[in-house]
Amino acid sequence: MFSPDQKPVFGEKTKKLREIFEGNNSNNWLTSNELRKCLHILDIYPAESQVVEYVHDACQISGRLEKKISFGEFCYIVSVLEDEYRKCSADRKSPNATPPKCRQCGDFIFLGGSCNPTTWRGDTVIPFLMKHNLTFYNPQRDDWSEELVQQETEAKDRAEVLFFVIDNVTRSTASMVESANLAAKGKPLILIIKRFDGPHKEVAGEKLSEIEYEDLCRSHAYLTHLVERRGIPVFSDIDVALECLRRVLHEDIPLEELTLKDGAIPVKHPHVRISDKFRQIKEAFDKHGADYLNRDEINEAFKYLTSADLPKWVWHSSGPDKKFNLEEFYCLVTEFKNERQLSVASILRGIVRFPIVIYDWLIGRSQSCPELIRTKSVQDYDIFLGGTCADSLWREEIAIPILDKAGLTYYNPKKQEWTTRYIAREASVKDHCKALLYVITSQTRGITSMLEAAYYSGLGRKVIFCILSINTKKISGEELTENAIKDYNRARTYLFEITQECPHFQNIEDAVREAVRIVQEQSY
């Protein structure tokens, strides 16, 4: 096996990557945050959930429990992502490009997100907007009443930018649901999420239990994923977000074109997954069943993966008895891809009037990159069984028997221990489902499921709902306060209100049968 301080260099590409790796690692390994920073240096901008999945993929292949990656794994991730980026048309319009400025609206901002008892609007945002002559609508009012709902809706519709803050002193359940839905609809959203400092923190005057803290942290991570999936950067600092707002409005810069220099964390091609690539390279290396391969064996593994022999320069740089481990194989493949890319580009640049279509084909770039990049490893399903997991049995006892009887396929996301590493994979699965069923039971806080449902409804997908209000004072063995029950039920009410175009049911069996009907209708 390899030592973590081993950083094999086979040419200019791996040399450059080693310099980046050595300048940003922790004890010869990269964490998720360090990996994302390194990728940014290379103008690669994955979403947070993609980075988590990349690290998980590498660790799963290596059998490593600790979530960190080696130098060779870093090289391979870079080479695969550069390939994927080349396949996407560099000048394609983002599916969520900021719409043209409405001159009748002017520079009008809607200040959404967390309300009482927060003071971020009056303390920070409103003084900034007034200083820069920007008009705004503030929905936080002491005399708020239901009659103002229509006024707020009209203000959102005519706003040039929706400026939303999800803070860490309230649960902000309804605001999170609204943010997910607005992002999916392609609204011009600047979102700031203030992550929680730790468990037992006081929120809305109440101390969070560890379980509720984990629930809310998961919902913050999931909301970040959903918004970044639309190519929109998510902020953690209000002042930075305000300066970006000023640039968007005064300099006509689309949200998607904000850069690291602006203080934003850009996101490009958030649908790209590389799990298959890791499996393929490991399969090629493992064909000989050894930790180290000789020259003939490594060449055979290389040829299995790339349909080509290793270039001769590899043998010049190593003795005849040299043996290669998986770490070195990652680096060899990375260097070969770089050399091949440079060679093809050099040849084609010297051919006058060479058809651009042939050029693109040879270097592996497609003429378009659809928003939904269909991953071959993900099969198509009829129905996604979303919603409450934990100890609920509605899938096993109600939904699955009905779907089996109807002869429909389904994806069940329920796992014994769900973590954020499943976010990117499940997003790809949902892209391959004909209908999405969301059952939010009365025995769960359910905020992450509600964010997901609000998002996919906003995308215009076929979504079926069964939303049940919390009717118990205990969830997961913990007592719920009256305020907590109100907060989570408020999110349920809001989700219901913004998804009126979708079918809603108060009975789980009825919702499942409607999902069956919708899928069968699509098949005719």
Secondary structure, DSSP 8 states (H G I E B T S, - for coil): ---TT-----SHHHHHHHHHHHTT-BTTBB-HHHHHHHHHHTT----HHHHHHHHHHHHHHHT--SS-B-HHHHHHHHHHHHHHHHHS-TT---TT------TTT-SEEEEEE--TT--HIIIIIHHHHHHTT-EEE----TT--GGGHHHHHHHHHH-SEEEEEE-SSS--HHHHHHHHHHHHTT--EEEEE-----TT-EETTEE--HHHHHHHHHHHHHHHHHHHTTT--EES-HHHHHHHHHHHHHS---GGG--GGGT------TT---HHHHHHHHHHHGGG--SSB-HHHHHHHHHHHHSS---THHHHTS-TT--B-HHHHHHHHHHHHHHHHHHHHHHHHTSTT--HHHHHHHTT--S---SS---TTS--EEEEEEE--TT--HIIIIIHHHHHHHT--EE----SS--GGGHHHHHHHHHTEEEEEEEE-TTS--HHHHHHHHHHHHTT--EEEEE-----SEETTEE--HHHHHHHHHHHHHHHHHTTTS-EESSHHHHHHHHHHHHHHHH-
